[in-house]
Amino acid sequence: MRKGSILYRAAKAATTRQQILALAADLASAEGVEGLTIGRLAAELRMSKTGIFAHFGSKEELQIATVNRAKEVFLEQVVKPALAEPRGVRRLQAMLAHWLKYVEQSIFRGGCFFAAASLEFDSRPGRVRDCVAALTKAWVDALRNEIAYAKAKKQIARGIVPAQLAFELHAFVQEANWAYKLHEDRSAFPRARRAITDRISSISRSSEQKLELKGSEP
Amino acid sequence: MRKGSILYRAAKAATTRQQILALAADLASAEGVEGLTIGRLAAELRMSKTGIFAHFGSKEELQIATVNRAKEVFLEQVVKPALAEPRGVRRLQAMLAHWLKYVEQSIFRGGCFFAAASLEFDSRPGRVRDCVAALTKAWVDALRNEIAYAKAKKQIARGIVPAQLAFELHAFVQEANWAYKLHEDRSAFPRARRAITDRISSISRSSEQKLELKGSEP
């Protein structure tokens, strides 16, 4: 591509935008999406404020683009590898395991981007909050749907209420993120793994069948 | 008390300080402790900035005093009523029930003050973070100690690891706070109650005894 050509400039702009957003998502996970300022980003990236402003136009656009960047990272690190597993209990376990790994590896310096952004925006109405709420809801729904699938395929006990189980499993990963970030407590990860494993094996059909076998003994 | 006397002025200052902190804790639960500014408080309370500044001296002192005010509310609303119950499983259940009620009743406009403050400060080293971390750790420890007591008194199954169970139960209440604040999902409260009840009854000695009786059948 010829330097100075329209295509070259467009490609360069896209790269710069990606660089800005990578830093923005990382900073926002630790210091809050509200705390993102064009000045701060310009200083860290050694760019002019005007240069950064040109990519987004407003603080709100920058915030929304940052949330979308975090979504892409989550899709890449958590959702995509889980999709490699067969549907039902195995995919459910993979979704939780990869989510926990993404928190444990501190892909963002502030832990789970969405956990931080949810608490930051839950009382601040507006487009950023709506975006964060929609994305986190989609993830809870995805867990619930996988549980409903597992139930329909008789992989888990009949009595399970998918929304209830999704609530409990989702809680364990969020708790691990909280304990690790605030108390620097790495034991939170094995605890969350233990809680998830115990909960899922307590309702998996194999153990239910065992119970039924026991119940039918003389 | 004579108007203008030293005692009168001291009592009036204490009342004003309490008024400032009541508003500060409420605002901070929704908009963040970092977002607290003397200017904002002065505007809402129709006081001069100098008047407010005189009570705290610095922004950090104001933040620490706000966290301590939130602690007092938590003690009053959650800890004190739970202490009325006998130690062990009953007190553990009361601690969780009152905590959930305090979240559900939105004692602070932003939900659980400490859930909001933890996520806000987990990546911001300093005195405010240390204070929030110490208080939330004390609460997790209190849950764990109550479980350890219940175990020592044989109210719950022998195999229970108190720190593991405390992690799980604590997670359910934090999840309810998260779901309610972000998704305005009131069903999160019955879900958390169901999760807590199921978890505790699955390990209470009465059900264990039942299992043992079953196990000893011919």
Interface residues (C-beta under 8 A of the other chain):
Chain A: S29 A30 E31 G32 E34 G35 R109 G110 G111 A115 A116 S118 L119 E120 F121 D122 S123 R124 R129 V132 A133 T136 K137 V140 A163 Q164 F167 E168 H170 A171 F172 Q174 E175 W178 A179 K181 L182 H183 S187 A188 R191 A192 R194 A195
Chain B: S29 A30 E31 G32 E34 G35 R109 G110 G111 A115 A116 S118 L119 E120 F121 D122 S123 R124 V132 A133 T136 K137 V140 A163 Q164 F167 E168 H170 A171 F172 Q174 E175 W178 A179 K181 L182 H183 S187 A188 R191 A192 R194 A195
